[in-house]
Amino acid sequence: MAEISFDDFLKVDIRVGTVTRAEPYPEARKPAIKLWVDFGDEIGERKSSAQITKHYDPEALVGKQVMAVVNFPPRQIGKFMSEILVLGLPDADGEIVLIGPDQPVPSGGRMH
């Protein structure tokens, strides 16, 4: 992978947000969950579609803090407009596990 400069890193705006709403997204090509994530007063609420159904139920996601890229352009995912990229890592089977802080922090905080 190519090296990037610190200035390149600063272009990616990664913030913590709190899931306010989550719904199954059965219309998606691959099983997914629709997420609404609150990033505080500066950014507000944004939505995303995430293929995280193996480890998460929509009801259990409400209140969870997640990390997301908030400065990508919106992307149409089926009939749903995704405004952020929620971040995760693959487990041993390649299923996504969400990334978030290990203790509560204010929504909207930028990753350093």
Secondary structure, 3 states (H helix, E strand, C coil): CCCCCHHHHHHCCEEEEEEEEEEECCCCCCCCEEEEEECHHHHCEEEEEECCCCCCCHHHHCCCEEEEECCCCCEEECCEEECCEECEEECCCCCEEECCCCCCCCCCCECC
